Amino acid sequence: MRDDGAMPARKPKKSPPRVRFGKNIFSQRTKRRLTQEKLAEKTGLSVRYVQSIEAGEYLPSLPTLARLKSALRCDWNELFGGCDRV
């Protein structure tokens, strides 16, 4: 996956761990009272990519995960909690 905030040409199928991860991102974002637009701005991602992550369509690369973690001021467990259970 490209790390410039652009989405790949084809949308992958959703998987339960990606959907759970997306819910975790949504939860942390709303807990911090951030809009998708504000989170996108803080991380340098596109709003559409943030929406796709929250929808469970994509799991970001490690550098993007680190930017999300930093912008959301949370730990790895808060981002990945429940992702290992299918």
C-alpha positions as MATLAB code, in Angstrom:
seq = 'MRDDGAMPARKPKKSPPRVRFGKNIFSQRTKRRLTQEKLAEKTGLSVRYVQSIEAGEYLPSLPTLARLKSALRCDWNELFGGCDRV';
ca = [
       0.000    0.000    0.000;
       1.196    3.487   -0.751;
       2.043    5.614    2.252;
       1.181    8.971    0.679;
      -2.447    8.820    1.793;
      -3.650    7.681   -1.625;
      -5.739    4.547   -1.846;
      -4.886    1.581   -4.042;
      -6.837    1.171   -7.276;
      -8.853   -1.836   -6.086;
     -10.761   -2.018   -2.830;
      -9.972   -5.192   -0.857;
     -12.662   -7.280    0.792;
     -13.423   -6.427    4.413;
     -12.125   -8.804    7.057;
     -13.213   -9.022   10.724;
      -9.827   -7.819   12.087;
      -9.845   -4.783    9.738;
     -13.438   -3.975   10.688;
     -12.527   -4.193   14.403;
      -9.476   -1.998   13.814;
     -11.665    0.555   12.014;
     -14.074    0.604   14.953;
     -11.140    1.172   17.296;
      -9.925    4.121   15.202;
     -13.464    5.549   15.175;
     -13.749    5.098   18.945;
     -10.417    6.804   19.654;
     -11.178    9.611   17.194;
     -14.587   10.382   18.712;
     -13.163   10.066   22.235;
     -10.712   12.840   21.297;
     -13.539   14.829   19.652;
     -11.810   14.825   16.296;
     -13.607   14.847   12.979;
     -12.352   12.639   10.159;
     -11.175   15.824    8.476;
      -9.155   16.901   11.524;
      -7.607   13.438   11.914;
      -6.711   13.443    8.223;
      -5.089   16.853    8.621;
      -3.096   15.766   11.702;
      -1.818   12.615    9.983;
      -1.320   13.901    6.444;
      -3.815   11.375    5.072;
      -6.784   12.011    2.822;
     -10.226   12.175    4.419;
     -11.376    9.394    2.102;
      -8.535    7.149    3.297;
      -9.466    7.796    6.948;
     -13.074    6.905    6.059;
     -11.881    3.694    4.380;
      -9.813    2.713    7.415;
     -12.784    3.262    9.728;
     -14.991    1.239    7.365;
     -12.604   -1.716    7.652;
     -11.510   -1.575    4.035;
      -7.809   -1.012    4.686;
      -5.193   -1.714    7.319;
      -2.577    1.056    7.107;
       1.170    0.569    6.772;
       3.340    0.749    9.888;
       4.420    4.401    9.321;
       0.763    5.397    8.884;
      -0.213    3.425   11.992;
       2.432    5.335   13.950;
       1.028    8.654   12.691;
      -2.512    7.607   13.658;
      -1.329    6.488   17.112;
       0.440    9.796   17.651;
      -2.486   11.922   16.432;
      -4.956    9.972   18.585;
      -2.655    9.988   21.623;
      -3.376    6.351   22.411;
      -1.414    3.151   22.839;
      -1.126    0.162   20.531;
      -3.573   -1.878   22.622;
      -6.263    0.752   22.113;
      -5.715    0.606   18.355;
      -5.550   -3.184   18.024;
      -7.756   -4.346   20.917;
      -9.988   -7.197   19.763;
      -8.395   -7.430   16.314;
      -7.008  -10.896   16.983;
     -10.445  -12.352   17.734;
     -12.386  -13.418   14.671;
];
